[in-house]
Amino acid sequence: MSRHQKAMLISSEKVAVDTYEIVLEMQNARRDAIPGQFVHIQVPNRPDLLMRRPISINTIDTASGTLTLIIQSKGRGTQVLCELKPNAILDVIGPVGRGFFLHKDTKKVALVGGGIGVAPLRYLIERNPQIEFYSFLGFRGKKFAYQVPVFKKKSNLYLHTDDGTMGKKGFATNTLDKMMKTEHFDAICACGPAPMFRALNQVVSKYDVPCYVSLEERMGCGIGGCKVCVCETMDDGVKDFKKVCQDGPVFDIRKVVL
C-alpha cells in the first residue's frame, strides 16, 4: 500500500455502540502492511477539522483491494468519518508506524484487546496462519462488542465483559494471568486503554515472555514531525521520549512508562 493515496468508501456499517466497520477500496492495497500499523485519514470537506485521524488497520483483502477499519465515533472528526456515504473519497496516508514483530519461530501467541483496541489484533491473526493464537478480549458489555465471530473462528477465544452480558464477567488480564500459570506463550501482543496495559504489566512481570503493546495516543501529523504523540520510555534505567506515530505505536511493555 503506497504511503499517500486516495481511497473510496465502499461501506460503513454500525457494528456496536458508537462503533463502525468501514471498508475502503484502495487501488494499491497490498499485504506488505504490518499488523499494528495504522492509516492517517483526512476528514473530507471539513476545513475546520485540520488534523488527520489515525485509525488502526483491521484487515486487508488483497484479492478485492480493500482495507477494513474499525472506527469509534468519539469526537467531531471520527463522527464525520462514520457518517460518510458510499463512494466518498478519502485522502489516506499509510501504512504508518511500527507494527507487531513476531520471531519466525513463534508458535503460540496471546492477544489481549480492550474495546476499540481489539481491532488491530485481527490482522495479526490473519497474517500469521501458522501461529496458534489465544485471544483474551474485553468489552464494556454485549452491545459494545464487535467481530467476536471472527476471533472465535480464527483463535482460541476468551471473551470478557465488564457487566457480564457476554462471555465471562471481569477482566481479560485476570484470565490470562491464570492461564499463564500452566500455559507457555512465545509472545503477548496487546492493544487497548492505559488501565488495561497497567494490569497487563503486572501480569507479565511474573513471567519471562515478550510483551508488545500498541499505544492509543492523540496524533497530529502522524509522521513524526509535530511531536504531539510523545510517550515516556525507560530502557536499562535510561529515560527517553519516543514518538508513538513513528517509533511506535507498538512498544515493548517493559520499556514504556504507563
Backbone as CSV, one residue per row, in Angstrom:
resi,resn,N_x,N_y,N_z,CA_x,CA_y,CA_z,C_x,C_y,C_z
1,MET,0.854,-1.175,0.000,0.000,0.000,0.000,0.897,1.235,0.000
2,SER,0.754,2.066,-1.000,1.603,3.243,-1.094,1.310,4.185,0.066
3,ARG,2.241,5.060,0.366,2.159,5.886,1.572,1.048,6.926,1.511
4,HIS,0.794,7.509,0.354,-0.208,8.565,0.240,-1.082,8.274,-0.970
5,GLN,-2.369,8.126,-0.766,-3.255,7.793,-1.874,-4.702,8.148,-1.558
6,LYS,-5.528,8.044,-2.575,-6.959,8.267,-2.428,-7.652,6.919,-2.250
7,ALA,-8.707,6.915,-1.466,-9.477,5.696,-1.239,-10.960,6.011,-1.329
8,MET,-11.732,5.065,-1.866,-13.179,5.257,-1.977,-13.895,4.416,-0.931
9,LEU,-14.834,5.045,-0.252,-15.615,4.350,0.755,-16.609,3.402,0.083
10,ILE,-16.509,2.127,0.417,-17.435,1.131,-0.121,-18.634,0.958,0.796
11,SER,-18.357,0.860,2.097,-19.451,0.660,3.039,-19.080,1.163,4.424
12,SER,-20.102,1.508,5.179,-19.952,1.911,6.573,-21.096,1.283,7.357
13,GLU,-20.752,0.360,8.253,-21.773,-0.384,8.989,-21.544,-0.249,10.488
14,LYS,-22.603,0.084,11.198,-22.518,0.155,12.652,-22.482,-1.257,13.211
15,VAL,-21.422,-1.589,13.964,-21.252,-2.954,14.465,-21.345,-3.044,15.986
16,ALA,-21.363,-1.886,16.660,-21.511,-1.831,18.115,-21.846,-0.395,18.487
17,VAL,-22.044,-0.137,19.750,-22.368,1.222,20.195,-21.259,2.188,19.785
18,ASP,-21.610,3.183,18.991,-20.672,4.211,18.529,-19.457,3.621,17.808
19,THR,-19.614,2.453,17.220,-18.500,1.768,16.562,-18.916,1.327,15.164
20,TYR,-18.074,1.658,14.162,-18.417,1.391,12.779,-17.301,0.615,12.074
21,GLU,-17.724,-0.302,11.206,-16.782,-1.023,10.358,-16.789,-0.344,8.991
22,ILE,-15.653,0.232,8.624,-15.519,0.995,7.391,-14.674,0.202,6.395
23,VAL,-15.181,0.026,5.195,-14.435,-0.680,4.152,-14.080,0.309,3.046
24,LEU,-12.790,0.401,2.746,-12.295,1.311,1.725,-11.711,0.534,0.556
25,GLU,-11.977,1.024,-0.636,-11.335,0.460,-1.822,-10.056,1.239,-2.062
26,MET,-8.908,0.521,-2.021,-7.617,1.164,-2.201,-6.878,0.449,-3.318
27,GLN,-6.607,1.173,-4.373,-6.016,0.590,-5.574,-4.706,-0.134,-5.273
28,ASN,-3.944,0.377,-4.308,-2.648,-0.208,-4.004,-2.620,-0.959,-2.680
29,ALA,-3.770,-1.496,-2.263,-3.810,-2.270,-1.016,-3.043,-3.570,-1.209
30,ARG,-1.956,-3.712,-0.461,-1.125,-4.912,-0.570,-0.879,-5.484,0.817
31,ARG,-0.344,-6.679,0.861,-0.115,-7.341,2.134,1.236,-6.984,2.749
32,ASP,1.851,-5.906,2.302,3.107,-5.510,2.930,2.866,-4.666,4.180
33,ALA,1.612,-4.321,4.440,1.288,-3.626,5.684,1.508,-4.585,6.846
34,ILE,2.084,-4.068,7.932,2.391,-4.886,9.097,1.277,-4.740,10.128
35,PRO,0.799,-5.845,10.703,-0.218,-5.739,11.750,0.236,-4.803,12.869
36,GLY,-0.638,-3.921,13.267,-0.294,-2.930,14.274,-0.040,-1.555,13.689
37,GLN,0.199,-1.499,12.378,0.346,-0.203,11.727,-1.029,0.455,11.582
38,PHE,-1.025,1.733,11.204,-2.281,2.452,11.065,-2.269,3.306,9.803
39,VAL,-3.429,3.848,9.470,-3.541,4.816,8.380,-3.983,6.141,8.976
40,HIS,-3.555,7.231,8.342,-3.863,8.576,8.821,-4.820,9.202,7.813
41,ILE,-6.048,9.475,8.237,-7.115,9.870,7.318,-7.510,11.330,7.512
42,GLN,-7.588,12.041,6.406,-8.055,13.424,6.434,-9.579,13.438,6.400
43,VAL,-10.187,14.231,7.267,-11.641,14.344,7.276,-12.057,15.157,6.057
44,PRO,-12.830,14.568,5.126,-13.136,15.265,3.869,-14.134,16.410,4.028
45,ASN,-13.909,17.449,3.234,-14.831,18.582,3.140,-15.075,19.289,4.470
46,ARG,-14.081,19.226,5.353,-14.191,19.909,6.640,-12.891,20.655,6.929
47,PRO,-12.732,21.849,6.347,-11.512,22.633,6.578,-11.325,23.037,8.035
48,ASP,-12.393,22.965,8.836,-12.284,23.292,10.256,-11.659,22.151,11.057
49,LEU,-11.602,20.962,10.449,-11.000,19.797,11.110,-9.695,19.471,10.388
50,LEU,-8.655,20.190,10.735,-7.391,20.095,10.004,-6.614,18.817,10.287
51,MET,-6.669,18.330,11.510,-5.856,17.192,11.899,-6.411,15.893,11.335
52,ARG,-5.521,15.061,10.817,-5.919,13.741,10.357,-6.270,12.845,11.545
53,ARG,-6.996,11.788,11.285,-7.365,10.837,12.335,-6.627,9.522,12.113
54,PRO,-5.851,9.068,13.119,-5.136,7.790,12.992,-6.066,6.628,13.311
55,ILE,-6.161,5.681,12.387,-7.037,4.522,12.564,-6.235,3.247,12.296
56,SER,-6.250,2.322,13.244,-5.520,1.065,13.085,-6.096,0.231,11.954
57,ILE,-5.210,-0.507,11.285,-5.646,-1.419,10.236,-6.312,-2.632,10.872
58,ASN,-7.551,-2.884,10.482,-8.272,-4.049,10.980,-7.973,-5.277,10.137
59,THR,-8.043,-5.133,8.821,-7.642,-6.207,7.917,-7.516,-5.661,6.504
60,ILE,-6.814,-6.409,5.663,-6.654,-6.047,4.257,-6.986,-7.258,3.401
61,ASP,-7.806,-7.063,2.388,-8.143,-8.115,1.430,-7.475,-7.760,0.113
62,THR,-6.382,-8.438,-0.194,-5.642,-8.101,-1.409,-6.386,-8.514,-2.668
63,ALA,-7.210,-9.543,-2.575,-7.950,-10.008,-3.752,-8.924,-8.941,-4.241
64,SER,-9.592,-8.284,-3.306,-10.577,-7.257,-3.677,-9.999,-5.852,-3.613
65,GLY,-8.780,-5.743,-3.076,-8.153,-4.426,-2.949,-8.860,-3.544,-1.944
66,THR,-9.234,-4.127,-0.802,-9.969,-3.363,0.201,-9.233,-3.325,1.539
67,LEU,-9.449,-2.250,2.255,-8.908,-2.042,3.581,-10.081,-1.850,4.536
68,THR,-10.095,-2.609,5.629,-11.169,-2.506,6.603,-10.652,-1.846,7.877
69,LEU,-11.429,-0.895,8.386,-11.083,-0.167,9.599,-12.246,-0.255,10.580
70,ILE,-11.919,-0.205,11.858,-12.946,-0.074,12.890,-12.774,1.302,13.510
71,ILE,-13.818,2.121,13.413,-13.738,3.498,13.897,-14.754,3.722,15.007
72,GLN,-14.289,4.287,16.102,-15.173,4.653,17.198,-15.534,6.125,17.065
73,SER,-16.812,6.399,17.030,-17.295,7.767,16.874,-17.241,8.472,18.234
74,LYS,-16.117,9.171,18.470,-15.919,9.819,19.764,-15.930,11.345,19.666
75,GLY,-15.194,11.884,18.687,-15.122,13.328,18.509,-15.740,13.750,17.188
76,ARG,-15.593,15.039,16.859,-16.204,15.556,15.634,-15.634,14.889,14.394
77,GLY,-14.319,14.687,14.363,-13.692,14.106,13.185,-14.129,12.686,12.921
78,THR,-14.072,11.837,13.941,-14.463,10.436,13.747,-15.968,10.323,13.501
79,GLN,-16.733,11.237,14.052,-18.170,11.216,13.791,-18.452,11.474,12.315
80,VAL,-17.745,12.434,11.739,-17.917,12.727,10.315,-17.520,11.509,9.483
81,LEU,-16.395,10.859,9.825,-15.945,9.695,9.069,-16.971,8.567,9.131
82,CYS,-17.580,8.371,10.272,-18.555,7.298,10.426,-19.862,7.577,9.689
83,GLU,-20.141,8.839,9.441,-21.397,9.212,8.779,-21.264,9.352,7.264
84,LEU,-20.071,9.129,6.729,-19.867,9.241,5.288,-20.667,8.187,4.527
85,LYS,-21.063,8.528,3.326,-21.839,7.628,2.483,-20.927,6.935,1.469
86,PRO,-21.349,5.778,0.948,-20.560,5.075,-0.076,-20.199,5.983,-1.242
87,ASN,-19.018,5.748,-1.788,-18.423,6.489,-2.906,-17.720,7.770,-2.464
88,ALA,-17.758,8.088,-1.179,-16.988,9.230,-0.678,-15.502,8.951,-0.883
89,ILE,-14.740,9.981,-1.239,-13.305,9.833,-1.490,-12.526,10.379,-0.289
90,LEU,-11.595,9.558,0.192,-10.801,9.932,1.358,-9.331,10.047,0.983
91,ASP,-8.660,10.995,1.614,-7.223,11.165,1.449,-6.547,10.404,2.589
92,VAL,-5.731,9.398,2.229,-5.174,8.478,3.216,-3.648,8.431,3.135
93,ILE,-2.991,8.512,4.281,-1.557,8.268,4.379,-1.372,6.957,5.134
94,GLY,-0.609,6.040,4.562,-0.386,4.778,5.251,0.114,3.689,4.325
95,PRO,0.556,2.571,4.912,0.587,2.306,6.355,1.684,3.097,7.054
96,VAL,1.405,3.472,8.312,2.312,4.316,9.080,2.688,3.607,10.386
97,GLY,3.912,3.849,10.845,4.334,3.366,12.149,4.962,1.988,12.149
98,ARG,5.377,1.568,13.345,5.979,0.254,13.557,4.930,-0.674,14.155
99,GLY,4.761,-1.817,13.536,3.751,-2.763,13.990,4.312,-3.834,14.907
100,PHE,3.557,-4.906,15.059,3.965,-6.028,15.900,5.022,-6.868,15.193
101,PHE,6.059,-7.226,15.931,7.100,-8.088,15.388,7.059,-9.425,16.098
102,LEU,6.923,-10.498,15.311,6.941,-11.847,15.861,8.095,-12.620,15.232
103,HIS,8.893,-13.249,16.060,10.026,-14.037,15.576,9.534,-15.174,14.693
104,LYS,10.320,-15.559,13.724,9.919,-16.592,12.766,9.635,-17.934,13.426
105,ASP,10.197,-18.168,14.616,9.979,-19.435,15.317,8.783,-19.385,16.261
106,THR,8.062,-18.284,16.265,6.909,-18.136,17.155,5.804,-19.131,16.789
107,LYS,5.306,-19.828,17.802,4.283,-20.841,17.563,2.980,-20.570,18.310
108,LYS,3.066,-19.879,19.438,1.879,-19.691,20.274,1.881,-18.277,20.852
109,VAL,0.808,-17.522,20.598,0.757,-16.113,20.978,-0.557,-15.795,21.691
110,ALA,-0.457,-15.004,22.738,-1.637,-14.500,23.436,-1.923,-13.080,22.961
111,LEU,-3.157,-12.823,22.598,-3.598,-11.490,22.204,-4.497,-10.931,23.294
112,VAL,-4.255,-9.690,23.691,-5.075,-9.056,24.718,-5.624,-7.757,24.149
113,GLY,-6.930,-7.660,24.051,-7.542,-6.474,23.459,-8.662,-5.932,24.316
114,GLY,-8.768,-4.609,24.363,-9.841,-3.977,25.117,-10.545,-2.922,24.293
115,GLY,-11.857,-3.036,24.153,-12.640,-2.034,23.436,-12.211,-1.869,21.991
116,ILE,-11.979,-0.624,21.588,-11.578,-0.355,20.213,-10.199,-0.942,19.925
117,GLY,-9.447,-1.259,20.977,-8.127,-1.853,20.817,-8.153,-3.275,20.310
118,VAL,-9.316,-3.877,20.256,-9.433,-5.230,19.692,-9.162,-5.205,18.187
119,ALA,-9.502,-4.107,17.541,-9.494,-4.013,16.075,-8.187,-4.433,15.401
120,PRO,-7.010,-3.917,15.793,-5.786,-4.262,15.059,-5.298,-5.688,15.274
121,LEU,-5.847,-6.393,16.262,-5.395,-7.754,16.543,-5.873,-8.747,15.491
122,ARG,-6.955,-8.436,14.818,-7.478,-9.339,13.790,-6.465,-9.569,12.678
123,TYR,-5.838,-8.505,12.215,-4.901,-8.624,11.097,-3.666,-9.424,11.496
124,LEU,-3.319,-9.373,12.761,-2.179,-10.144,13.256,-2.452,-11.640,13.108
125,ILE,-3.678,-12.042,13.386,-4.064,-13.443,13.217,-4.050,-13.833,11.746
126,GLU,-4.641,-12.989,10.917,-4.791,-13.334,9.503,-3.465,-13.340,8.758
127,ARG,-2.501,-12.569,9.220,-1.199,-12.558,8.564,-0.291,-13.706,9.012
128,ASN,-0.694,-14.403,10.077,0.158,-15.463,10.626,-0.647,-16.741,10.869
129,PRO,-1.135,-17.364,9.806,-1.975,-18.560,9.976,-1.231,-19.753,10.573
130,GLN,0.102,-19.718,10.567,0.892,-20.817,11.115,0.995,-20.763,12.635
131,ILE,0.567,-19.654,13.240,0.673,-19.467,14.684,-0.654,-19.797,15.366
132,GLU,-0.573,-20.416,16.530,-1.763,-20.669,17.332,-2.006,-19.453,18.236
133,PHE,-3.159,-18.826,18.067,-3.479,-17.620,18.819,-4.529,-17.880,19.897
134,TYR,-4.336,-17.234,21.026,-5.307,-17.229,22.113,-5.718,-15.768,22.316
135,SER,-7.004,-15.484,22.127,-7.481,-14.104,22.205,-8.209,-13.854,23.524
136,PHE,-7.695,-12.919,24.308,-8.302,-12.514,25.566,-8.877,-11.108,25.349
137,LEU,-10.188,-11.052,25.084,-10.808,-9.802,24.679,-11.777,-9.286,25.731
138,GLY,-11.781,-7.970,25.915,-12.672,-7.364,26.883,-13.462,-6.208,26.309
139,PHE,-14.757,-6.167,26.622,-15.643,-5.079,26.207,-16.461,-4.623,27.419
140,ARG,-17.027,-3.429,27.325,-17.857,-2.917,28.419,-19.102,-3.776,28.608
141,GLY,-19.658,-4.264,27.497,-20.849,-5.100,27.543,-21.136,-5.664,26.168
142,LYS,-22.172,-6.467,26.061,-22.505,-7.118,24.798,-22.729,-6.117,23.670
143,LYS,-23.398,-5.014,23.966,-23.722,-4.050,22.918,-22.499,-3.257,22.442
144,PHE,-21.366,-3.406,23.151,-20.133,-2.739,22.744,-19.179,-3.686,21.999
145,ALA,-19.522,-4.955,21.940,-18.646,-5.963,21.332,-18.815,-6.010,19.817
146,TYR,-17.737,-6.306,19.118,-17.773,-6.403,17.660,-16.787,-7.469,17.183
147,GLN,-17.058,-8.028,16.014,-16.213,-9.019,15.343,-15.876,-10.224,16.223
148,VAL,-16.726,-10.519,17.180,-16.498,-11.682,18.040,-16.475,-12.987,17.239
149,PRO,-17.392,-13.204,16.272,-17.344,-14.448,15.494,-16.024,-14.638,14.744
150,VAL,-15.405,-13.549,14.307,-14.129,-13.641,13.597,-13.051,-14.203,14.514
151,PHE,-12.962,-13.661,15.722,-11.946,-14.127,16.666,-12.249,-15.539,17.163
152,LYS,-13.526,-15.878,17.282,-13.899,-17.220,17.712,-13.508,-18.257,16.670
153,LYS,-13.635,-17.893,15.395,-13.305,-18.808,14.301,-11.805,-18.957,14.120
154,LYS,-11.052,-17.896,14.307,-9.639,-17.891,13.940,-8.677,-17.999,15.122
155,SER,-9.214,-18.098,16.348,-8.344,-18.200,17.519,-9.081,-18.906,18.642
156,ASN,-8.365,-19.180,19.704,-8.976,-19.700,20.927,-9.447,-18.488,21.725
157,LEU,-10.736,-18.285,21.778,-11.288,-17.040,22.298,-11.701,-17.140,23.768
158,TYR,-11.276,-16.136,24.551,-11.704,-15.970,25.938,-12.294,-14.567,26.039
159,LEU,-13.622,-14.516,26.035,-14.349,-13.251,25.943,-14.796,-12.768,27.320
160,HIS,-14.645,-11.458,27.559,-15.000,-10.872,28.843,-15.781,-9.580,28.640
161,THR,-16.701,-9.310,29.555,-17.393,-8.020,29.572,-17.450,-7.517,31.010
162,ASP,-17.430,-6.196,31.151,-17.463,-5.598,32.488,-18.751,-5.938,33.223
163,ASP,-19.868,-6.010,32.467,-21.166,-6.228,33.114,-21.661,-7.674,33.040
164,GLY,-20.886,-8.550,32.398,-21.265,-9.955,32.325,-22.335,-10.285,31.312
165,THR,-22.680,-9.365,30.423,-23.728,-9.610,29.435,-23.255,-10.468,28.270
166,MET,-21.957,-10.712,28.178,-21.412,-11.561,27.122,-20.094,-12.144,27.616
167,GLY,-19.907,-13.438,27.397,-18.682,-14.052,27.864,-18.616,-14.084,29.380
168,LYS,-17.418,-13.988,29.916,-17.191,-14.032,31.356,-17.150,-12.624,31.934
169,LYS,-17.766,-12.433,33.092,-17.727,-11.127,33.728,-16.355,-10.918,34.366
170,GLY,-15.756,-9.773,34.067,-14.443,-9.484,34.623,-13.468,-9.015,33.572
171,PHE,-12.195,-9.070,33.904,-11.157,-8.522,33.037,-10.364,-9.623,32.333
172,ALA,-10.055,-9.370,31.081,-9.324,-10.344,30.275,-7.949,-10.654,30.853
173,THR,-7.316,-9.660,31.471,-5.977,-9.862,32.027,-5.985,-10.859,33.180
174,ASN,-7.095,-10.953,33.916,-7.181,-11.922,35.007,-7.169,-13.349,34.485
175,THR,-7.899,-13.582,33.400,-7.921,-14.915,32.794,-6.563,-15.266,32.211
176,LEU,-5.924,-14.303,31.581,-4.581,-14.537,31.048,-3.621,-14.909,32.169
177,ASP,-3.688,-14.205,33.279,-2.807,-14.466,34.419,-2.968,-15.900,34.909
178,LYS,-4.209,-16.354,35.032,-4.462,-17.715,35.498,-3.943,-18.746,34.500
179,MET,-4.148,-18.483,33.212,-3.719,-19.447,32.205,-2.204,-19.544,32.118
180,MET,-1.517,-18.423,32.327,-0.058,-18.424,32.193,0.641,-19.217,33.291
181,LYS,-0.101,-19.608,34.305,0.480,-20.449,35.345,0.725,-21.865,34.834
182,THR,-0.013,-22.250,33.783,0.139,-23.600,33.234,0.470,-23.614,31.742
183,GLU,0.228,-22.506,31.050,0.466,-22.435,29.608,1.650,-21.524,29.303
184,HIS,2.408,-21.888,28.277,3.526,-21.043,27.844,3.179,-20.372,26.521
185,PHE,3.395,-19.052,26.451,3.220,-18.300,25.216,4.577,-17.766,24.768
186,ASP,4.797,-17.790,23.471,6.057,-17.265,22.936,6.066,-15.741,22.947
187,ALA,4.878,-15.139,22.924,4.774,-13.678,22.944,3.353,-13.279,23.314
188,ILE,3.230,-12.040,23.787,1.928,-11.445,24.062,1.845,-10.139,23.285
189,CYS,0.735,-9.928,22.573,0.513,-8.698,21.819,-0.807,-8.094,22.285
190,ALA,-0.788,-6.799,22.542,-1.974,-6.186,23.133,-2.243,-4.800,22.585
191,CYS,-3.518,-4.412,22.654,-3.928,-3.063,22.306,-5.184,-2.737,23.095
192,GLY,-5.185,-1.553,23.691,-6.332,-1.165,24.497,-6.030,0.077,25.313
193,PRO,-6.866,0.358,26.304,-6.689,1.563,27.128,-5.556,1.402,28.139
194,ALA,-5.080,2.515,28.664,-3.967,2.522,29.606,-4.208,1.660,30.846
195,PRO,-5.408,1.688,31.460,-5.623,0.827,32.637,-5.413,-0.656,32.325
196,MET,-5.798,-1.080,31.138,-5.577,-2.473,30.744,-4.091,-2.780,30.642
197,PHE,-3.320,-1.843,30.104,-1.872,-2.034,29.989,-1.218,-2.133,31.360
198,ARG,-1.684,-1.322,32.285,-1.105,-1.378,33.620,-1.385,-2.723,34.293
199,ALA,-2.586,-3.235,34.097,-2.922,-4.554,34.630,-2.107,-5.636,33.934
200,LEU,-1.944,-5.498,32.634,-1.168,-6.473,31.867,0.293,-6.457,32.296
201,ASN,0.811,-5.282,32.574,2.206,-5.151,33.003,2.445,-5.906,34.307
202,GLN,1.472,-5.873,35.206,1.583,-6.610,36.455,1.605,-8.117,36.204
203,VAL,0.853,-8.543,35.196,0.820,-9.972,34.859,2.153,-10.426,34.276
204,VAL,2.639,-9.726,33.263,3.848,-10.176,32.567,5.101,-10.027,33.419
205,SER,5.031,-9.208,34.464,6.196,-9.053,35.345,6.530,-10.360,36.069
206,LYS,5.575,-11.274,36.100,5.778,-12.565,36.773,6.383,-13.622,35.851
207,TYR,6.400,-13.334,34.550,6.788,-14.358,33.582,7.848,-13.830,32.608
208,ASP,8.626,-14.733,32.103,9.663,-14.383,31.129,9.108,-14.581,29.723
209,VAL,8.316,-13.631,29.288,7.700,-13.711,27.966,7.674,-12.312,27.358
210,PRO,8.047,-12.161,26.099,7.993,-10.847,25.438,6.548,-10.349,25.362
211,CYS,6.366,-9.055,25.595,5.035,-8.473,25.537,5.095,-7.144,24.803
212,TYR,4.293,-7.025,23.744,4.290,-5.824,22.918,2.917,-5.182,22.962
213,VAL,2.891,-3.869,23.152,1.619,-3.159,23.259,1.538,-2.046,22.223
214,SER,0.360,-1.883,21.651,0.104,-0.811,20.693,-0.594,0.315,21.435
215,LEU,0.088,1.448,21.557,-0.428,2.564,22.340,-1.481,3.357,21.569
216,GLU,-2.476,3.829,22.300,-3.503,4.687,21.731,-3.196,6.125,22.154
217,GLU,-2.790,6.959,21.204,-2.415,8.337,21.510,-3.017,9.304,20.493
218,ARG,-3.315,10.503,20.948,-3.731,11.553,20.026,-2.523,11.949,19.183
219,MET,-2.737,12.155,17.888,-1.643,12.478,16.980,-1.936,13.730,16.187
220,GLY,-0.867,14.339,15.679,-1.001,15.492,14.812,-0.701,15.109,13.379
221,CYS,0.578,15.184,13.012,0.963,14.905,11.626,0.954,13.421,11.310
222,GLY,1.269,12.571,12.293,1.286,11.126,12.071,2.557,10.597,11.445
223,ILE,3.525,11.471,11.172,4.765,11.030,10.522,6.003,11.503,11.294
224,GLY,5.833,11.909,12.539,6.970,12.226,13.389,7.434,13.670,13.384
225,GLY,6.715,14.558,12.722,7.168,15.938,12.622,6.747,16.837,13.767
226,CYS,5.518,16.676,14.239,4.975,17.629,15.208,5.270,17.265,16.668
227,LYS,5.557,16.008,16.937,5.897,15.522,18.282,4.757,15.696,19.283
228,VAL,3.529,15.610,18.804,2.370,15.702,19.694,2.176,14.407,20.487
229,CYS,2.518,13.277,19.882,2.194,11.965,20.454,3.365,11.329,21.213
230,VAL,4.163,12.139,21.874,5.340,11.624,22.581,4.926,10.827,23.822
231,CYS,5.611,9.698,24.041,5.414,8.902,25.244,6.755,8.719,25.950
232,GLU,6.696,8.489,27.256,7.918,8.325,28.042,8.342,6.858,28.052
233,THR,9.635,6.614,27.867,10.170,5.258,27.910,11.320,5.176,28.905
234,MET,11.614,3.949,29.320,12.721,3.710,30.240,13.404,2.416,29.808
235,ASP,14.662,2.522,29.394,15.403,1.365,28.902,16.732,1.259,29.655
236,ASP,16.861,0.189,30.455,18.072,-0.001,31.272,18.375,1.220,32.138
237,GLY,17.315,1.809,32.700,17.479,2.942,33.587,17.639,4.274,32.898
238,VAL,17.637,4.262,31.571,17.794,5.499,30.807,16.421,6.009,30.360
239,LYS,16.067,7.209,30.784,14.787,7.810,30.440,14.859,8.459,29.068
240,ASP,13.793,8.298,28.283,13.756,8.888,26.948,12.300,9.182,26.590
241,PHE,12.128,9.852,25.464,10.781,10.134,24.963,10.721,9.711,23.497
242,LYS,9.696,8.933,23.156,9.536,8.400,21.811,8.250,8.915,21.175
243,LYS,8.269,9.034,19.848,7.075,9.455,19.108,6.257,8.205,18.763
244,VAL,5.033,8.167,19.258,4.185,6.990,19.069,3.929,6.717,17.588
245,CYS,3.760,7.764,16.790,3.438,7.577,15.372,4.604,7.007,14.580
246,GLN,5.816,7.322,14.980,6.994,6.928,14.208,7.782,5.804,14.874
247,ASP,8.031,5.926,16.174,8.763,4.897,16.914,7.841,3.757,17.317
248,GLY,6.567,3.992,17.294,5.532,3.011,17.622,4.548,2.917,16.460
249,PRO,3.286,2.605,16.712,2.648,2.618,18.032,2.955,1.400,18.902
250,VAL,3.666,0.399,18.356,3.941,-0.802,19.137,5.273,-0.662,19.875
251,PHE,5.230,-0.930,21.193,6.420,-0.865,22.033,6.495,-2.099,22.925
252,ASP,7.693,-2.360,23.417,7.887,-3.368,24.458,7.289,-2.820,25.748
253,ILE,6.361,-3.556,26.349,5.660,-3.039,27.521,6.614,-2.742,28.670
254,ARG,7.737,-3.442,28.710,8.689,-3.256,29.801,9.523,-1.991,29.625
255,LYS,9.385,-1.334,28.478,10.169,-0.125,28.211,9.308,1.130,28.138
256,VAL,8.019,0.981,28.379,7.102,2.122,28.328,6.669,2.498,29.738
257,VAL,6.684,3.789,30.027,6.182,4.265,31.323,4.682,4.438,31.204
258,LEU,3.937,3.561,31.869,2.488,3.542,31.723,1.808,4.394,32.802
